[in-house]
Amino acid sequence: MARSNKPVNASAENALDQMKFEIASELGIADKVRSQGWSTMTSADCGRVGGQMVRKMIEQYESGLSGK
């Protein structure tokens, strides 16, 4: 079966995009992304953003499990 890039939940896609830009801002690359777009970013920069997104999502999930 072919993979689909369609989001299961459209609001989740918007939240992930917002998180992506927040993390890019924290890493100091948000201005470059806004002016040039994601397609011009290096794979290392995109990997950093993706890695930080995963870390934040895991932290949020774990804090939800512990009831904090």
N, C-alpha and C positions, 0 to 999 in steps of 0.2 A: 504494500500500500504506500502511496506517495505521501510525503510529509506536507503538512500545510502550515503556512506562516500566519494564518488567520487567527486572531486572538479569540480565546474562549469568551472573555469578558472585555468589552470595549473600555469600560472604566478602569480596568486593571492595566490595560495598555497605556492609558493616559497617566496613571500613577507611576508606572515604570519609566515612562519618558521623563516625567518630572524628577524622579529619583536619579535618573541618568544625568540630567543637567545639574542637579544639586551636587552630585559627586564630582562631575567635571569641574564645577566651580571650586570645590574643596581641593582638587588636585591642581588648580590654576590653569586649566586648559579651556575653560568655558568661553572666553572671548574668541579664541581661535575657532572653536566649534561654531559659535554664532556667526562669525564672519565668513568662514570657509566651508562649514558643513562637516558632517561626520565622515564623508567619503575621503576627505583629505587627511584624516588623522592616521597616525601610524598604528600598526597592529599592536605595538607595545602599549600605547596610550589607551586604545580601546580595551585591551586586556586588563589594564589597571582599573578602568571604570567598571568593567564587568566583574572583576574580582571583588571590588568594594561593594558592588550591588549585592552579590551573593552573601558577603559577610553581614551586611545590614539585614538582609532578609532572614538569614539564619538567626541573628540576634533577636529580631522581632518575633520569630516563631518560638524560640526558646523562652523568651520572656513571657509570651502568651501561655506556654505550657506550665510555667512555674507560677503563674497567677500574679505577676508583678505589674 
